[in-house]
Amino acid sequence: MKRDADYIPLSKPTRVYVSKEFPSVANPARPARFIWRVFESGERDGLVNVKGEVVVRATRSGRQQVKALFYVDTREVDNLLVQRFSTHPDKPQLTSYLSLRGDEIRRIAGLFKLIENGKFEGEGKVRIEEADLEQFVVSDDAARTLARSNPKLVIDIAQHEVTNRTLSRSRTAKRFLSALDG
């Protein structure tokens, strides 16, 4: 059976690869797929042992691969794997990896969404408790994008959850509505 390292030299960084469907190990009734992409790593700083002394050196690090196992029905990612390979022409080797599962993946995805959409006011530090992340203010562009991508949700919220009194008291709601008008 071939290993990921066997495919690395043949993989093109300009492509995204998706496997055929297969029964998941955890639940054979649920079909799953792998999706992955390879990145050229270029040079990286690393610790190497030279004559008994550990030194920092810039070395060619080969390629990296990000690979996810997801369920076809829900698109839920079960496992996310980040791998680094040497690109020795005769025998590429897996040199390091990081594996994330379930809730870890959702938390990392939330972090990236916060980076992309969060509105950080001022130059000071910000501390956000995980329980407060859903209420964190998003940028006007992010609010506009959310509203445009799901107009039924906006109508449902306006019809069932928002009153004039709520709107007049809520600075966040005012900002959201002004973003919709923009």
C-alpha positions as CSV (number, residue, x, y, z in Angstrom):
1,M,0.0,0.0,0.0
2,K,1.4,3.4,-0.9
3,R,2.0,6.1,1.7
4,D,1.4,9.8,1.4
5,A,5.2,10.3,1.0
6,D,5.1,8.2,-2.2
7,Y,2.6,10.7,-3.7
8,I,4.3,13.9,-2.6
9,P,6.8,14.2,-5.5
10,L,4.0,13.7,-8.0
11,S,1.5,16.1,-6.4
12,K,1.2,19.6,-8.0
13,P,0.9,22.6,-5.6
14,T,-1.5,24.2,-8.1
15,R,-4.1,21.5,-7.6
16,V,-6.6,20.4,-4.9
17,Y,-7.1,16.7,-4.7
18,V,-10.3,14.9,-3.6
19,S,-10.5,11.1,-3.1
20,K,-13.3,8.9,-4.2
21,E,-16.0,8.1,-1.6
22,F,-15.4,5.2,0.8
23,P,-17.2,3.9,3.9
24,S,-15.8,5.7,7.0
25,V,-14.1,3.5,9.6
26,A,-16.1,4.9,12.5
27,N,-19.5,4.3,10.8
28,P,-19.4,2.3,7.5
29,A,-22.9,3.6,6.6
30,R,-21.5,7.1,6.3
31,P,-19.4,7.8,3.2
32,A,-16.3,9.8,3.6
33,R,-13.6,11.5,1.4
34,F,-10.2,12.9,1.8
35,I,-9.3,16.3,0.4
36,W,-5.7,17.6,0.3
37,R,-3.4,20.1,-1.1
38,V,0.4,20.3,-1.3
39,F,2.5,23.4,-0.7
40,E,6.1,24.0,-1.5
41,S,7.8,24.9,1.7
42,G,11.0,26.6,0.5
43,E,13.5,27.3,3.2
44,R,12.7,27.1,6.9
45,D,14.8,27.7,10.0
46,G,15.3,24.6,12.0
47,L,17.5,23.2,14.8
48,V,20.2,20.9,13.6
49,N,22.9,19.0,15.5
50,V,26.4,19.9,14.3
51,K,29.3,18.1,16.1
52,G,27.3,17.9,19.3
53,E,26.1,21.5,19.2
54,V,22.5,22.5,18.4
55,V,22.4,25.4,16.0
56,V,19.7,27.2,13.9
57,R,20.1,26.7,10.2
58,A,18.0,27.6,7.2
59,T,17.4,24.3,5.3
60,R,15.3,23.3,2.4
61,S,12.3,21.7,4.0
62,G,10.5,20.0,1.1
63,R,6.8,20.1,0.8
64,Q,3.9,20.4,3.2
65,Q,0.5,18.8,2.8
66,V,-2.8,19.7,4.4
67,K,-5.2,16.7,4.3
68,A,-8.7,16.5,5.7
69,L,-11.0,13.5,6.2
70,F,-14.7,14.6,5.9
71,Y,-18.1,13.1,5.8
72,V,-19.9,13.4,2.5
73,D,-23.4,13.9,4.0
74,T,-22.7,16.7,6.5
75,R,-19.3,18.0,5.2
76,E,-18.1,17.7,8.9
77,V,-14.3,17.4,9.0
78,D,-13.3,14.4,11.2
79,N,-9.6,14.7,11.0
80,L,-7.2,17.5,9.8
81,L,-3.6,16.5,9.2
82,V,-0.7,18.9,8.4
83,Q,2.3,17.0,7.2
84,R,5.9,18.1,6.3
85,F,7.9,15.9,3.9
86,S,11.5,15.9,2.7
87,T,11.7,15.8,-1.0
88,H,14.7,13.5,-1.4
89,P,14.3,12.3,-5.0
90,D,14.8,8.6,-4.2
91,K,12.8,8.3,-1.0
92,P,10.7,11.2,0.3
93,Q,10.1,11.0,4.1
94,L,7.5,12.3,6.4
95,T,9.5,14.6,8.8
96,S,6.7,16.0,11.0
97,Y,3.0,16.3,11.4
98,L,0.1,17.8,13.4
99,S,-3.2,16.0,13.6
100,L,-6.4,17.8,14.8
101,R,-9.8,16.2,15.4
102,G,-13.4,17.2,15.9
103,D,-13.7,20.1,18.3
104,E,-10.1,21.1,17.8
105,I,-10.8,21.7,14.1
106,R,-13.9,23.8,14.8
107,R,-12.0,25.9,17.3
108,I,-9.2,26.5,14.8
109,A,-11.7,27.4,12.1
110,G,-13.4,29.8,14.5
111,L,-10.0,31.4,15.1
112,F,-9.5,32.0,11.4
113,K,-13.0,33.4,11.0
114,L,-12.3,35.8,13.9
115,I,-9.1,36.9,12.2
116,E,-10.9,37.5,9.0
117,N,-14.1,39.1,10.3
118,G,-13.3,40.4,13.8
119,K,-13.4,44.1,14.6
120,F,-10.6,45.0,17.0
121,E,-11.0,48.6,18.1
122,G,-8.0,50.5,19.4
123,E,-4.4,49.3,19.7
124,G,-4.7,47.6,23.0
125,K,-4.8,43.9,23.8
126,V,-8.0,42.0,23.5
127,R,-9.0,39.0,25.6
128,I,-12.1,37.0,24.5
129,E,-13.6,34.2,26.4
130,E,-14.6,31.3,24.3
131,A,-18.2,31.6,25.5
132,D,-18.3,35.2,24.2
133,L,-17.0,34.5,20.7
134,E,-20.5,34.3,19.2
135,Q,-21.3,37.8,20.5
136,F,-18.0,39.3,19.3
137,V,-18.6,42.3,16.9
138,V,-17.8,41.6,13.3
139,S,-16.7,44.1,10.7
140,D,-19.3,45.9,8.6
141,D,-18.1,44.0,5.5
142,A,-18.5,40.6,7.3
143,A,-22.0,41.5,8.5
144,R,-23.0,42.6,5.0
145,T,-21.6,39.4,3.5
146,L,-23.5,37.3,6.1
147,A,-26.8,39.1,5.5
148,R,-26.4,38.8,1.7
149,S,-25.5,35.1,1.8
150,N,-28.6,34.2,4.0
151,P,-31.4,36.7,3.4
152,K,-34.0,34.2,4.8
153,L,-32.2,34.2,8.2
154,V,-32.2,38.0,8.2
155,I,-36.0,38.1,7.5
156,D,-36.6,35.4,10.2
157,I,-34.6,37.4,12.8
158,A,-36.4,40.6,11.8
159,Q,-39.9,39.0,12.0
160,H,-39.5,36.9,15.2
161,E,-36.6,38.1,17.3
162,V,-36.2,41.9,16.9
163,T,-38.5,44.6,18.2
164,N,-38.3,48.3,17.7
165,R,-37.3,48.6,21.4
166,T,-34.5,46.1,21.0
167,L,-33.2,48.0,17.9
168,S,-33.2,51.3,19.7
169,R,-31.1,49.9,22.6
170,S,-28.7,47.9,20.6
171,R,-25.6,49.6,19.2
172,T,-24.6,46.3,17.5
173,A,-28.0,46.0,15.8
174,K,-27.7,49.6,14.6
175,R,-24.3,48.9,13.1
176,F,-25.6,45.7,11.5
177,L,-28.5,47.5,9.9
178,S,-26.4,50.4,8.7
179,A,-24.0,47.8,7.1
180,L,-27.0,46.3,5.3
181,D,-27.9,49.7,3.9
182,G,-24.3,50.3,2.7
